[in-house]
Amino acid sequence: MKKTVMRLLATICLASPLLAGIGSKNTMYVGGTPAIPEFTEGRSSTADPSSFVFEYKAGKQIQTLVIPYERINALEYGQKAGRRLGVAIAVSPIALFSKKRKHFLTVNYTDDEEKQQAAVFELGKDIVRTTLASLEARSGRKIEYQDEEARKSGKGN
C-alpha cells in the first residue's frame, strides 16, 4: 500500500508540469497544415516588420515558420478555460476551484505556391495582447473573436 501511494504521488508530481501548460511568454504550435509536429513549443515574434515568426527546436536544430503578413488572410482568437486538476491534486485542493485559460490563435495564409494554409497556436498569457495587436496592425486583417469573453481578454477591456 505504501509503495502504491508513493508511486501515485511521484506520477502526479512528474505529470503536473505537463498539465500546467506552456510558459507565459511561449507559444505552442497546436496543429495545422505546416509540417511541424503537433504540440511543439517555441517562441513567436511579431518584431520582424514583414513576417510573423515561430521559432522552435526540432531535434538539435532551431527551425522557423515564417508567415509574411501580406499573405495572412484571416486571424481568429479564442479561449478555453479548464480546471487545474494535476496541479490541484499535487499542491492543494483549493486549486481545484481556479481556472486556467488557454489562448488560441488561428492564422490562415497562403504559401509561396498560393495554396491555403492554416496554423493554430496556443499563446502564453503574457504575449496574447501584444501578439494580437501587432498581427492586426501589420497584416491589415481584423481579428475574429470566437466569443465576447475572448474579445474582452484579447483587447484588455
C-alpha positions in Angstrom: 0.0 0.0 0.0 2.8 2.4 0.9 4.6 1.8 -2.4 1.4 2.3 -4.3 0.8 5.7 -2.7 4.4 6.7 -3.3 4.1 5.8 -7.0 0.9 7.7 -7.3 2.5 10.8 -5.7 5.6 10.5 -7.9 3.4 10.2 -11.0 1.4 13.3 -10.1 4.4 15.3 -9.3 6.1 14.4 -12.6 2.9 14.9 -14.7 1.9 18.3 -13.1 4.4 20.4 -15.2 3.0 18.8 -18.3 -0.6 19.6 -17.3 0.3 23.1 -16.4 0.6 24.2 -20.0 3.1 26.5 -21.7 5.2 29.3 -20.3 3.6 32.7 -20.1 5.9 34.1 -22.8 6.0 31.0 -25.0 4.0 29.8 -28.0 2.9 26.2 -28.8 2.1 25.0 -32.3 -1.1 23.0 -31.7 -1.8 21.9 -35.3 -2.5 22.8 -38.8 -1.1 22.3 -42.3 2.6 23.2 -41.8 4.9 20.2 -41.4 5.6 20.8 -37.7 4.9 18.2 -35.1 1.7 19.0 -33.1 2.2 20.4 -29.6 5.7 21.8 -30.4 6.7 24.6 -28.0 8.7 27.5 -29.1 8.7 31.3 -29.3 6.7 33.5 -31.6 7.6 37.0 -32.7 6.0 40.0 -34.4 9.1 42.1 -34.3 10.0 41.4 -37.9 8.3 44.2 -39.9 7.3 41.8 -42.7 6.6 38.4 -41.1 5.2 36.6 -38.1 7.9 34.1 -37.0 7.5 31.0 -34.9 10.9 29.6 -33.8 11.1 26.1 -32.4 13.5 23.3 -31.7 13.4 20.2 -33.9 15.9 17.7 -32.5 19.1 19.8 -32.0 18.2 22.3 -34.8 16.4 25.6 -34.5 13.6 25.8 -37.1 11.4 28.6 -38.1 8.0 29.0 -39.6 7.8 32.4 -41.3 4.4 33.8 -42.3 4.6 37.0 -44.3 1.9 39.5 -43.0 0.8 40.2 -46.6 -0.1 36.6 -47.1 -2.3 36.4 -44.0 -6.0 36.3 -45.0 -7.7 35.6 -41.7 -6.9 35.7 -37.9 -9.1 34.2 -35.2 -8.7 34.2 -31.4 -10.4 32.1 -28.8 -10.0 30.8 -25.3 -10.6 27.6 -23.5 -11.0 27.5 -19.7 -10.2 24.4 -17.8 -9.5 23.3 -14.2 -6.0 22.8 -12.9 -6.5 19.2 -11.9 -2.9 18.0 -12.0 -1.7 20.9 -10.0 -4.7 20.8 -7.7 -4.0 17.2 -6.7 -0.3 17.7 -6.2 -0.4 21.1 -4.4 -3.7 21.9 -2.9 -7.4 21.0 -3.2 -8.1 24.8 -3.2 -6.5 25.0 -6.6 -9.4 22.8 -7.9 -11.5 26.0 -7.8 -9.2 28.0 -10.0 -9.3 28.1 -13.8 -6.5 28.2 -16.3 -7.3 29.9 -19.6 -5.7 28.8 -22.8 -5.3 31.3 -25.5 -5.6 30.1 -29.1 -4.7 32.0 -32.3 -5.5 30.6 -35.7 -3.6 32.1 -38.7 -4.9 31.4 -42.2 -2.5 32.3 -45.0 -1.4 31.4 -48.5 2.0 29.8 -49.0 4.6 30.5 -51.8 2.6 28.2 -54.2 -0.7 30.2 -53.5 -2.1 27.2 -51.5 -4.3 28.0 -48.5 -2.6 27.1 -45.2 -3.7 27.3 -41.5 -1.7 27.2 -38.2 -3.2 27.0 -34.7 -1.0 28.3 -31.9 -1.5 28.4 -28.1 -0.2 31.7 -26.8 1.3 32.3 -23.3 -0.8 34.7 -21.2 1.8 37.5 -21.2 2.1 37.7 -25.0 -1.6 37.5 -26.1 -2.5 41.2 -26.3 0.8 42.3 -27.9 0.7 39.5 -30.4 -2.9 40.1 -31.4 -2.4 43.9 -31.7 0.8 43.5 -33.8 -0.7 40.9 -36.1 -3.8 43.0 -36.7 -1.8 46.2 -37.4 0.9 44.6 -39.6 -1.4 42.2 -41.6 -4.2 44.7 -42.0 -6.7 42.0 -41.1 -9.2 42.3 -38.2 -9.1 39.6 -35.7 -12.3 37.5 -35.4 -13.1 36.7 -31.8 -14.8 33.4 -31.1 -17.0 35.0 -28.4 -17.4 38.1 -26.2 -15.1 36.7 -23.4 -12.3 36.2 -25.9 -12.9 39.8 -27.2 -12.6 41.2 -23.7 -9.4 39.2 -23.0 -7.8 39.9 -26.3 -8.4 43.7 -26.2 -7.9 44.1 -22.5 -11.4 45.6 -21.9 
